[in-house]
Amino acid sequence: MDYTKLLEEKYPISIIQFVRQREGLDKKDDSMDKEILEMSNSEVFREVLAWNGFLGGWDHIIKDWIKSIYGINLDEFKK
């Protein structure tokens, strides 16, 4: 199965590259794409934030801001 293709159908390449790098891989290394594909949206969001320097609970804070400003609850979106 082509996990990279499935992953690219779910997320933009920039998001995939952030998560790969967060996992200690080169941004073009697709060796963990199956594992990344199995991550929940919340896990991917948390990894992208962490890669970009937002550590320690920022995922919940940002989700709360989005809910407060836009009325969108990101936790309602599933894999």
HTML snippet that shows the backbone in 3Dmol.js (N, CA, C, O; Angstrom):
<script src="https://3Dmol.org/build/3Dmol-min.js"></script>
<div id="view" style="width:600px;height:400px;position:relative"></div>
<script>
const pdb = `
ATOM      1  N   MET A   1       0.842  -1.180   0.000  1.00  0.00           N
ATOM      2  CA  MET A   1       0.000   0.000   0.000  1.00  0.00           C
ATOM      3  C   MET A   1       0.888   1.243   0.000  1.00  0.00           C
ATOM      4  O   MET A   1       1.928   1.261   0.658  1.00  0.00           O
ATOM      5  N   ASP A   2       0.491   2.264  -0.721  1.00  0.00           N
ATOM      6  CA  ASP A   2       1.257   3.501  -0.816  1.00  0.00           C
ATOM      7  C   ASP A   2       0.794   4.483   0.263  1.00  0.00           C
ATOM      8  O   ASP A   2      -0.103   5.295   0.038  1.00  0.00           O
ATOM      9  N   TYR A   3       1.421   4.393   1.433  1.00  0.00           N
ATOM     10  CA  TYR A   3       1.033   5.236   2.564  1.00  0.00           C
ATOM     11  C   TYR A   3       1.333   6.712   2.308  1.00  0.00           C
ATOM     12  O   TYR A   3       0.611   7.588   2.784  1.00  0.00           O
ATOM     13  N   THR A   4       2.390   6.981   1.564  1.00  0.00           N
ATOM     14  CA  THR A   4       2.736   8.364   1.253  1.00  0.00           C
ATOM     15  C   THR A   4       1.626   9.014   0.440  1.00  0.00           C
ATOM     16  O   THR A   4       1.239  10.150   0.712  1.00  0.00           O
ATOM     17  N   LYS A   5       1.119   8.308  -0.545  1.00  0.00           N
ATOM     18  CA  LYS A   5       0.037   8.851  -1.369  1.00  0.00           C
ATOM     19  C   LYS A   5      -1.209   9.113  -0.519  1.00  0.00           C
ATOM     20  O   LYS A   5      -1.845  10.159  -0.647  1.00  0.00           O
ATOM     21  N   LEU A   6      -1.548   8.167   0.338  1.00  0.00           N
ATOM     22  CA  LEU A   6      -2.706   8.343   1.219  1.00  0.00           C
ATOM     23  C   LEU A   6      -2.506   9.527   2.164  1.00  0.00           C
ATOM     24  O   LEU A   6      -3.439  10.289   2.419  1.00  0.00           O
ATOM     25  N   LEU A   7      -1.302   9.676   2.674  1.00  0.00           N
ATOM     26  CA  LEU A   7      -0.985  10.778   3.567  1.00  0.00           C
ATOM     27  C   LEU A   7      -1.099  12.115   2.837  1.00  0.00           C
ATOM     28  O   LEU A   7      -1.612  13.092   3.384  1.00  0.00           O
ATOM     29  N   GLU A   8      -0.616  12.145   1.601  1.00  0.00           N
ATOM     30  CA  GLU A   8      -0.680  13.374   0.797  1.00  0.00           C
ATOM     31  C   GLU A   8      -2.115  13.727   0.408  1.00  0.00           C
ATOM     32  O   GLU A   8      -2.404  14.884   0.102  1.00  0.00           O
ATOM     33  N   GLU A   9      -3.009  12.749   0.415  1.00  0.00           N
ATOM     34  CA  GLU A   9      -4.420  13.035   0.165  1.00  0.00           C
ATOM     35  C   GLU A   9      -5.081  13.643   1.405  1.00  0.00           C
ATOM     36  O   GLU A   9      -6.103  14.320   1.299  1.00  0.00           O
ATOM     37  N   LYS A  10      -4.502  13.402   2.564  1.00  0.00           N
ATOM     38  CA  LYS A  10      -5.072  13.871   3.827  1.00  0.00           C
ATOM     39  C   LYS A  10      -4.511  15.225   4.263  1.00  0.00           C
ATOM     40  O   LYS A  10      -5.248  16.062   4.784  1.00  0.00           O
ATOM     41  N   TYR A  11      -3.205  15.444   4.053  1.00  0.00           N
ATOM     42  CA  TYR A  11      -2.532  16.654   4.530  1.00  0.00           C
ATOM     43  C   TYR A  11      -1.680  17.274   3.423  1.00  0.00           C
ATOM     44  O   TYR A  11      -1.198  16.573   2.534  1.00  0.00           O
ATOM     45  N   PRO A  12      -1.497  18.606   3.487  1.00  0.00           N
ATOM     46  CA  PRO A  12      -0.551  19.248   2.560  1.00  0.00           C
ATOM     47  C   PRO A  12       0.870  18.762   2.857  1.00  0.00           C
ATOM     48  O   PRO A  12       1.168  18.362   3.982  1.00  0.00           O
ATOM     49  N   ILE A  13       1.723  18.795   1.873  1.00  0.00           N
ATOM     50  CA  ILE A  13       3.093  18.305   2.013  1.00  0.00           C
ATOM     51  C   ILE A  13       3.846  19.050   3.117  1.00  0.00           C
ATOM     52  O   ILE A  13       4.674  18.453   3.804  1.00  0.00           O
ATOM     53  N   SER A  14       3.572  20.334   3.296  1.00  0.00           N
ATOM     54  CA  SER A  14       4.272  21.093   4.340  1.00  0.00           C
ATOM     55  C   SER A  14       3.977  20.528   5.726  1.00  0.00           C
ATOM     56  O   SER A  14       4.871  20.475   6.570  1.00  0.00           O
ATOM     57  N   ILE A  15       2.746  20.108   5.971  1.00  0.00           N
ATOM     58  CA  ILE A  15       2.365  19.519   7.253  1.00  0.00           C
ATOM     59  C   ILE A  15       3.054  18.164   7.422  1.00  0.00           C
ATOM     60  O   ILE A  15       3.575  17.856   8.494  1.00  0.00           O
ATOM     61  N   ILE A  16       3.054  17.372   6.377  1.00  0.00           N
ATOM     62  CA  ILE A  16       3.715  16.059   6.415  1.00  0.00           C
ATOM     63  C   ILE A  16       5.201  16.233   6.738  1.00  0.00           C
ATOM     64  O   ILE A  16       5.759  15.492   7.548  1.00  0.00           O
ATOM     65  N   GLN A  17       5.827  17.208   6.103  1.00  0.00           N
ATOM     66  CA  GLN A  17       7.252  17.439   6.324  1.00  0.00           C
ATOM     67  C   GLN A  17       7.542  17.878   7.756  1.00  0.00           C
ATOM     68  O   GLN A  17       8.542  17.454   8.335  1.00  0.00           O
ATOM     69  N   PHE A  18       6.687  18.719   8.339  1.00  0.00           N
ATOM     70  CA  PHE A  18       6.858  19.115   9.739  1.00  0.00           C
ATOM     71  C   PHE A  18       6.828  17.889  10.651  1.00  0.00           C
ATOM     72  O   PHE A  18       7.678  17.739  11.529  1.00  0.00           O
ATOM     73  N   VAL A  19       5.851  17.021  10.439  1.00  0.00           N
ATOM     74  CA  VAL A  19       5.700  15.848  11.299  1.00  0.00           C
ATOM     75  C   VAL A  19       6.876  14.899  11.105  1.00  0.00           C
ATOM     76  O   VAL A  19       7.398  14.352  12.077  1.00  0.00           O
ATOM     77  N   ARG A  20       7.292  14.700   9.874  1.00  0.00           N
ATOM     78  CA  ARG A  20       8.453  13.843   9.625  1.00  0.00           C
ATOM     79  C   ARG A  20       9.668  14.367  10.388  1.00  0.00           C
ATOM     80  O   ARG A  20      10.371  13.602  11.049  1.00  0.00           O
ATOM     81  N   GLN A  21       9.909  15.668  10.294  1.00  0.00           N
ATOM     82  CA  GLN A  21      11.066  16.252  10.967  1.00  0.00           C
ATOM     83  C   GLN A  21      10.926  16.161  12.486  1.00  0.00           C
ATOM     84  O   GLN A  21      11.913  15.943  13.189  1.00  0.00           O
ATOM     85  N   ARG A  22       9.731  16.323  12.981  1.00  0.00           N
ATOM     86  CA  ARG A  22       9.476  16.184  14.416  1.00  0.00           C
ATOM     87  C   ARG A  22       9.800  14.756  14.871  1.00  0.00           C
ATOM     88  O   ARG A  22      10.212  14.544  16.012  1.00  0.00           O
ATOM     89  N   GLU A  23       9.615  13.790  13.984  1.00  0.00           N
ATOM     90  CA  GLU A  23       9.930  12.388  14.280  1.00  0.00           C
ATOM     91  C   GLU A  23      11.416  12.079  14.088  1.00  0.00           C
ATOM     92  O   GLU A  23      11.832  10.929  14.228  1.00  0.00           O
ATOM     93  N   GLY A  24      12.215  13.097  13.768  1.00  0.00           N
ATOM     94  CA  GLY A  24      13.654  12.914  13.626  1.00  0.00           C
ATOM     95  C   GLY A  24      14.097  12.504  12.237  1.00  0.00           C
ATOM     96  O   GLY A  24      15.240  12.087  12.044  1.00  0.00           O
ATOM     97  N   LEU A  25      13.204  12.619  11.271  1.00  0.00           N
ATOM     98  CA  LEU A  25      13.503  12.227   9.900  1.00  0.00           C
ATOM     99  C   LEU A  25      13.822  13.450   9.049  1.00  0.00           C
ATOM    100  O   LEU A  25      13.532  14.582   9.437  1.00  0.00           O
ATOM    101  N   ASP A  26      14.418  13.213   7.893  1.00  0.00           N
ATOM    102  CA  ASP A  26      14.531  14.248   6.883  1.00  0.00           C
ATOM    103  C   ASP A  26      13.127  14.527   6.363  1.00  0.00           C
ATOM    104  O   ASP A  26      12.287  13.627   6.342  1.00  0.00           O
ATOM    105  N   LYS A  27      12.862  15.749   5.946  1.00  0.00           N
ATOM    106  CA  LYS A  27      11.500  16.094   5.509  1.00  0.00           C
ATOM    107  C   LYS A  27      11.020  15.278   4.308  1.00  0.00           C
ATOM    108  O   LYS A  27       9.817  15.213   4.058  1.00  0.00           O
ATOM    109  N   LYS A  28      11.931  14.658   3.565  1.00  0.00           N
ATOM    110  CA  LYS A  28      11.539  13.848   2.411  1.00  0.00           C
ATOM    111  C   LYS A  28      11.565  12.342   2.697  1.00  0.00           C
ATOM    112  O   LYS A  28      11.276  11.532   1.816  1.00  0.00           O
ATOM    113  N   ASP A  29      11.912  11.978   3.926  1.00  0.00           N
ATOM    114  CA  ASP A  29      11.993  10.563   4.315  1.00  0.00           C
ATOM    115  C   ASP A  29      10.591  10.038   4.611  1.00  0.00           C
ATOM    116  O   ASP A  29       9.962  10.451   5.585  1.00  0.00           O
ATOM    117  N   ASP A  30      10.110   9.140   3.780  1.00  0.00           N
ATOM    118  CA  ASP A  30       8.746   8.628   3.915  1.00  0.00           C
ATOM    119  C   ASP A  30       8.662   7.306   4.699  1.00  0.00           C
ATOM    120  O   ASP A  30       7.641   6.619   4.651  1.00  0.00           O
ATOM    121  N   SER A  31       9.720   6.961   5.408  1.00  0.00           N
ATOM    122  CA  SER A  31       9.775   5.663   6.083  1.00  0.00           C
ATOM    123  C   SER A  31       8.761   5.519   7.232  1.00  0.00           C
ATOM    124  O   SER A  31       8.451   4.399   7.637  1.00  0.00           O
ATOM    125  N   MET A  32       8.249   6.623   7.752  1.00  0.00           N
ATOM    126  CA  MET A  32       7.270   6.547   8.846  1.00  0.00           C
ATOM    127  C   MET A  32       5.889   7.039   8.420  1.00  0.00           C
ATOM    128  O   MET A  32       5.052   7.340   9.271  1.00  0.00           O
ATOM    129  N   ASP A  33       5.646   7.125   7.126  1.00  0.00           N
ATOM    130  CA  ASP A  33       4.368   7.662   6.656  1.00  0.00           C
ATOM    131  C   ASP A  33       3.168   6.838   7.121  1.00  0.00           C
ATOM    132  O   ASP A  33       2.095   7.392   7.361  1.00  0.00           O
ATOM    133  N   LYS A  34       3.335   5.549   7.248  1.00  0.00           N
ATOM    134  CA  LYS A  34       2.232   4.706   7.751  1.00  0.00           C
ATOM    135  C   LYS A  34       1.877   5.127   9.176  1.00  0.00           C
ATOM    136  O   LYS A  34       0.700   5.286   9.499  1.00  0.00           O
ATOM    137  N   GLU A  35       2.892   5.309  10.032  1.00  0.00           N
ATOM    138  CA  GLU A  35       2.663   5.710  11.413  1.00  0.00           C
ATOM    139  C   GLU A  35       2.054   7.112  11.499  1.00  0.00           C
ATOM    140  O   GLU A  35       1.182   7.367  12.330  1.00  0.00           O
ATOM    141  N   ILE A  36       2.513   8.002  10.649  1.00  0.00           N
ATOM    142  CA  ILE A  36       1.959   9.358  10.630  1.00  0.00           C
ATOM    143  C   ILE A  36       0.503   9.312  10.186  1.00  0.00           C
ATOM    144  O   ILE A  36      -0.340  10.009  10.751  1.00  0.00           O
ATOM    145  N   LEU A  37       0.205   8.507   9.193  1.00  0.00           N
ATOM    146  CA  LEU A  37      -1.161   8.361   8.705  1.00  0.00           C
ATOM    147  C   LEU A  37      -2.085   7.847   9.805  1.00  0.00           C
ATOM    148  O   LEU A  37      -3.265   8.194   9.837  1.00  0.00           O
ATOM    149  N   GLU A  38      -1.559   7.031  10.698  1.00  0.00           N
ATOM    150  CA  GLU A  38      -2.358   6.470  11.784  1.00  0.00           C
ATOM    151  C   GLU A  38      -2.566   7.442  12.946  1.00  0.00           C
ATOM    152  O   GLU A  38      -3.366   7.173  13.842  1.00  0.00           O
ATOM    153  N   MET A  39      -1.850   8.572  12.936  1.00  0.00           N
ATOM    154  CA  MET A  39      -2.014   9.572  13.994  1.00  0.00           C
ATOM    155  C   MET A  39      -3.374  10.254  13.855  1.00  0.00           C
ATOM    156  O   MET A  39      -3.890  10.426  12.751  1.00  0.00           O
ATOM    157  N   SER A  40      -3.938  10.635  14.995  1.00  0.00           N
ATOM    158  CA  SER A  40      -5.174  11.414  14.953  1.00  0.00           C
ATOM    159  C   SER A  40      -4.847  12.836  14.489  1.00  0.00           C
ATOM    160  O   SER A  40      -3.691  13.257  14.512  1.00  0.00           O
ATOM    161  N   ASN A  41      -5.867  13.558  14.073  1.00  0.00           N
ATOM    162  CA  ASN A  41      -5.666  14.951  13.673  1.00  0.00           C
ATOM    163  C   ASN A  41      -5.066  15.758  14.825  1.00  0.00           C
ATOM    164  O   ASN A  41      -4.209  16.615  14.608  1.00  0.00           O
ATOM    165  N   SER A  42      -5.515  15.482  16.044  1.00  0.00           N
ATOM    166  CA  SER A  42      -4.990  16.191  17.217  1.00  0.00           C
ATOM    167  C   SER A  42      -3.507  15.907  17.430  1.00  0.00           C
ATOM    168  O   SER A  42      -2.746  16.805  17.793  1.00  0.00           O
ATOM    169  N   GLU A  43      -3.100  14.673  17.207  1.00  0.00           N
ATOM    170  CA  GLU A  43      -1.678  14.333  17.339  1.00  0.00           C
ATOM    171  C   GLU A  43      -0.848  15.052  16.285  1.00  0.00           C
ATOM    172  O   GLU A  43       0.226  15.572  16.589  1.00  0.00           O
ATOM    173  N   VAL A  44      -1.335  15.084  15.056  1.00  0.00           N
ATOM    174  CA  VAL A  44      -0.621  15.782  13.984  1.00  0.00           C
ATOM    175  C   VAL A  44      -0.535  17.269  14.310  1.00  0.00           C
ATOM    176  O   VAL A  44       0.522  17.879  14.151  1.00  0.00           O
ATOM    177  N   PHE A  45      -1.646  17.858  14.766  1.00  0.00           N
ATOM    178  CA  PHE A  45      -1.668  19.266  15.130  1.00  0.00           C
ATOM    179  C   PHE A  45      -0.637  19.555  16.223  1.00  0.00           C
ATOM    180  O   PHE A  45       0.110  20.529  16.128  1.00  0.00           O
ATOM    181  N   ARG A  46      -0.595  18.721  17.250  1.00  0.00           N
ATOM    182  CA  ARG A  46       0.346  18.877  18.358  1.00  0.00           C
ATOM    183  C   ARG A  46       1.794  18.760  17.864  1.00  0.00           C
ATOM    184  O   ARG A  46       2.658  19.520  18.301  1.00  0.00           O
ATOM    185  N   GLU A  47       2.062  17.815  16.958  1.00  0.00           N
ATOM    186  CA  GLU A  47       3.422  17.641  16.428  1.00  0.00           C
ATOM    187  C   GLU A  47       3.854  18.834  15.573  1.00  0.00           C
ATOM    188  O   GLU A  47       5.002  19.272  15.645  1.00  0.00           O
ATOM    189  N   VAL A  48       2.934  19.353  14.769  1.00  0.00           N
ATOM    190  CA  VAL A  48       3.240  20.525  13.935  1.00  0.00           C
ATOM    191  C   VAL A  48       3.525  21.729  14.827  1.00  0.00           C
ATOM    192  O   VAL A  48       4.481  22.465  14.586  1.00  0.00           O
ATOM    193  N   LEU A  49       2.706  21.935  15.850  1.00  0.00           N
ATOM    194  CA  LEU A  49       2.949  23.035  16.775  1.00  0.00           C
ATOM    195  C   LEU A  49       4.303  22.880  17.465  1.00  0.00           C
ATOM    196  O   LEU A  49       5.063  23.843  17.564  1.00  0.00           O
ATOM    197  N   ALA A  50       4.603  21.682  17.937  1.00  0.00           N
ATOM    198  CA  ALA A  50       5.867  21.441  18.634  1.00  0.00           C
ATOM    199  C   ALA A  50       7.058  21.693  17.714  1.00  0.00           C
ATOM    200  O   ALA A  50       8.049  22.290  18.135  1.00  0.00           O
ATOM    201  N   TRP A  51       6.969  21.245  16.465  1.00  0.00           N
ATOM    202  CA  TRP A  51       8.059  21.466  15.523  1.00  0.00           C
ATOM    203  C   TRP A  51       8.302  22.961  15.308  1.00  0.00           C
ATOM    204  O   TRP A  51       9.428  23.390  15.056  1.00  0.00           O
ATOM    205  N   ASN A  52       7.237  23.736  15.411  1.00  0.00           N
ATOM    206  CA  ASN A  52       7.338  25.175  15.191  1.00  0.00           C
ATOM    207  C   ASN A  52       7.516  25.964  16.496  1.00  0.00           C
ATOM    208  O   ASN A  52       7.335  27.181  16.521  1.00  0.00           O
ATOM    209  N   GLY A  53       7.874  25.259  17.577  1.00  0.00           N
ATOM    210  CA  GLY A  53       8.249  25.915  18.819  1.00  0.00           C
ATOM    211  C   GLY A  53       7.137  26.140  19.825  1.00  0.00           C
ATOM    212  O   GLY A  53       7.373  26.748  20.870  1.00  0.00           O
ATOM    213  N   PHE A  54       5.932  25.666  19.540  1.00  0.00           N
ATOM    214  CA  PHE A  54       4.811  25.824  20.471  1.00  0.00           C
ATOM    215  C   PHE A  54       4.697  24.562  21.321  1.00  0.00           C
ATOM    216  O   PHE A  54       4.020  23.605  20.946  1.00  0.00           O
ATOM    217  N   LEU A  55       5.367  24.575  22.466  1.00  0.00           N
ATOM    218  CA  LEU A  55       5.408  23.411  23.345  1.00  0.00           C
ATOM    219  C   LEU A  55       4.546  23.639  24.577  1.00  0.00           C
ATOM    220  O   LEU A  55       4.255  24.781  24.935  1.00  0.00           O
ATOM    221  N   GLY A  56       4.145  22.573  25.216  1.00  0.00           N
ATOM    222  CA  GLY A  56       3.504  22.663  26.516  1.00  0.00           C
ATOM    223  C   GLY A  56       2.058  23.096  26.517  1.00  0.00           C
ATOM    224  O   GLY A  56       1.701  24.054  27.203  1.00  0.00           O
ATOM    225  N   GLY A  57       1.227  22.420  25.774  1.00  0.00           N
ATOM    226  CA  GLY A  57      -0.211  22.667  25.861  1.00  0.00           C
ATOM    227  C   GLY A  57      -0.769  23.709  24.917  1.00  0.00           C
ATOM    228  O   GLY A  57      -1.953  24.038  24.992  1.00  0.00           O
ATOM    229  N   TRP A  58       0.052  24.232  24.037  1.00  0.00           N
ATOM    230  CA  TRP A  58      -0.441  25.241  23.102  1.00  0.00           C
ATOM    231  C   TRP A  58      -1.541  24.706  22.199  1.00  0.00           C
ATOM    232  O   TRP A  58      -2.386  25.470  21.732  1.00  0.00           O
ATOM    233  N   ASP A  59      -1.540  23.409  21.949  1.00  0.00           N
ATOM    234  CA  ASP A  59      -2.582  22.853  21.084  1.00  0.00           C
ATOM    235  C   ASP A  59      -3.962  23.131  21.663  1.00  0.00           C
ATOM    236  O   ASP A  59      -4.876  23.504  20.927  1.00  0.00           O
ATOM    237  N   HIS A  60      -4.124  22.959  22.959  1.00  0.00           N
ATOM    238  CA  HIS A  60      -5.429  23.211  23.592  1.00  0.00           C
ATOM    239  C   HIS A  60      -5.762  24.707  23.599  1.00  0.00           C
ATOM    240  O   HIS A  60      -6.906  25.097  23.366  1.00  0.00           O
ATOM    241  N   ILE A  61      -4.763  25.526  23.865  1.00  0.00           N
ATOM    242  CA  ILE A  61      -4.979  26.978  23.905  1.00  0.00           C
ATOM    243  C   ILE A  61      -5.408  27.488  22.532  1.00  0.00           C
ATOM    244  O   ILE A  61      -6.366  28.253  22.423  1.00  0.00           O
ATOM    245  N   ILE A  62      -4.705  27.068  21.492  1.00  0.00           N
ATOM    246  CA  ILE A  62      -5.026  27.523  20.138  1.00  0.00           C
ATOM    247  C   ILE A  62      -6.394  27.005  19.708  1.00  0.00           C
ATOM    248  O   ILE A  62      -7.168  27.736  19.089  1.00  0.00           O
ATOM    249  N   LYS A  63      -6.695  25.761  20.029  1.00  0.00           N
ATOM    250  CA  LYS A  63      -8.025  25.221  19.703  1.00  0.00           C
ATOM    251  C   LYS A  63      -9.122  26.006  20.412  1.00  0.00           C
ATOM    252  O   LYS A  63     -10.181  26.251  19.833  1.00  0.00           O
ATOM    253  N   ASP A  64      -8.880  26.400  21.651  1.00  0.00           N
ATOM    254  CA  ASP A  64      -9.863  27.207  22.377  1.00  0.00           C
ATOM    255  C   ASP A  64     -10.042  28.573  21.727  1.00  0.00           C
ATOM    256  O   ASP A  64     -11.164  29.072  21.638  1.00  0.00           O
ATOM    257  N   TRP A  65      -8.957  29.179  21.275  1.00  0.00           N
ATOM    258  CA  TRP A  65      -9.055  30.468  20.578  1.00  0.00           C
ATOM    259  C   TRP A  65      -9.888  30.329  19.309  1.00  0.00           C
ATOM    260  O   TRP A  65     -10.751  31.162  19.030  1.00  0.00           O
ATOM    261  N   ILE A  66      -9.629  29.283  18.550  1.00  0.00           N
ATOM    262  CA  ILE A  66     -10.370  29.060  17.305  1.00  0.00           C
ATOM    263  C   ILE A  66     -11.853  28.866  17.607  1.00  0.00           C
ATOM    264  O   ILE A  66     -12.711  29.396  16.901  1.00  0.00           O
ATOM    265  N   LYS A  67     -12.144  28.118  18.640  1.00  0.00           N
ATOM    266  CA  LYS A  67     -13.537  27.895  19.025  1.00  0.00           C
ATOM    267  C   LYS A  67     -14.194  29.214  19.450  1.00  0.00           C
ATOM    268  O   LYS A  67     -15.332  29.497  19.076  1.00  0.00           O
ATOM    269  N   SER A  68     -13.470  30.007  20.228  1.00  0.00           N
ATOM    270  CA  SER A  68     -14.007  31.279  20.706  1.00  0.00           C
ATOM    271  C   SER A  68     -14.201  32.297  19.586  1.00  0.00           C
ATOM    272  O   SER A  68     -15.187  33.034  19.577  1.00  0.00           O
ATOM    273  N   ILE A  69     -13.277  32.335  18.660  1.00  0.00           N
ATOM    274  CA  ILE A  69     -13.319  33.340  17.592  1.00  0.00           C
ATOM    275  C   ILE A  69     -14.193  32.899  16.425  1.00  0.00           C
ATOM    276  O   ILE A  69     -15.005  33.679  15.927  1.00  0.00           O
ATOM    277  N   TYR A  70     -14.030  31.658  15.988  1.00  0.00           N
ATOM    278  CA  TYR A  70     -14.703  31.178  14.789  1.00  0.00           C
ATOM    279  C   TYR A  70     -15.893  30.272  15.070  1.00  0.00           C
ATOM    280  O   TYR A  70     -16.676  29.973  14.169  1.00  0.00           O
ATOM    281  N   GLY A  71     -16.029  29.840  16.308  1.00  0.00           N
ATOM    282  CA  GLY A  71     -17.109  28.927  16.645  1.00  0.00           C
ATOM    283  C   GLY A  71     -16.903  27.527  16.100  1.00  0.00           C
ATOM    284  O   GLY A  71     -17.863  26.780  15.912  1.00  0.00           O
ATOM    285  N   ILE A  72     -15.657  27.172  15.846  1.00  0.00           N
ATOM    286  CA  ILE A  72     -15.331  25.852  15.300  1.00  0.00           C
ATOM    287  C   ILE A  72     -14.607  25.046  16.363  1.00  0.00           C
ATOM    288  O   ILE A  72     -13.564  25.467  16.864  1.00  0.00           O
ATOM    289  N   ASN A  73     -15.149  23.898  16.705  1.00  0.00           N
ATOM    290  CA  ASN A  73     -14.529  23.005  17.670  1.00  0.00           C
ATOM    291  C   ASN A  73     -13.706  21.976  16.903  1.00  0.00           C
ATOM    292  O   ASN A  73     -14.255  21.027  16.344  1.00  0.00           O
ATOM    293  N   LEU A  74     -12.400  22.165  16.878  1.00  0.00           N
ATOM    294  CA  LEU A  74     -11.533  21.270  16.117  1.00  0.00           C
ATOM    295  C   LEU A  74     -11.513  19.846  16.664  1.00  0.00           C
ATOM    296  O   LEU A  74     -11.196  18.907  15.934  1.00  0.00           O
ATOM    297  N   ASP A  75     -11.846  19.682  17.937  1.00  0.00           N
ATOM    298  CA  ASP A  75     -11.859  18.334  18.506  1.00  0.00           C
ATOM    299  C   ASP A  75     -13.011  17.492  17.985  1.00  0.00           C
ATOM    300  O   ASP A  75     -13.037  16.281  18.204  1.00  0.00           O
ATOM    301  N   GLU A  76     -13.963  18.112  17.298  1.00  0.00           N
ATOM    302  CA  GLU A  76     -15.053  17.362  16.698  1.00  0.00           C
ATOM    303  C   GLU A  76     -14.650  16.676  15.405  1.00  0.00           C
ATOM    304  O   GLU A  76     -15.339  15.772  14.933  1.00  0.00           O
ATOM    305  N   PHE A  77     -13.527  17.108  14.833  1.00  0.00           N
ATOM    306  CA  PHE A  77     -13.039  16.513  13.593  1.00  0.00           C
ATOM    307  C   PHE A  77     -12.214  15.288  13.942  1.00  0.00           C
ATOM    308  O   PHE A  77     -11.318  15.348  14.785  1.00  0.00           O
ATOM    309  N   LYS A  78     -12.516  14.204  13.303  1.00  0.00           N
ATOM    310  CA  LYS A  78     -11.825  12.939  13.582  1.00  0.00           C
ATOM    311  C   LYS A  78     -10.867  12.616  12.441  1.00  0.00           C
ATOM    312  O   LYS A  78     -10.826  13.313  11.427  1.00  0.00           O
ATOM    313  N   LYS A  79     -10.105  11.557  12.625  1.00  0.00           N
ATOM    314  CA  LYS A  79      -9.149  11.051  11.628  1.00  0.00           C
ATOM    315  C   LYS A  79      -9.708  11.047  10.237  1.00  0.00           C
ATOM    316  O   LYS A  79      -9.020  10.649   9.296  1.00  0.00           O
TER     317      LYS A  79
END
`;
const viewer = $3Dmol.createViewer("view");
viewer.addModel(pdb, "pdb");
viewer.setStyle({}, {cartoon: {color: "spectrum"}});
viewer.zoomTo();
viewer.render();
</script>
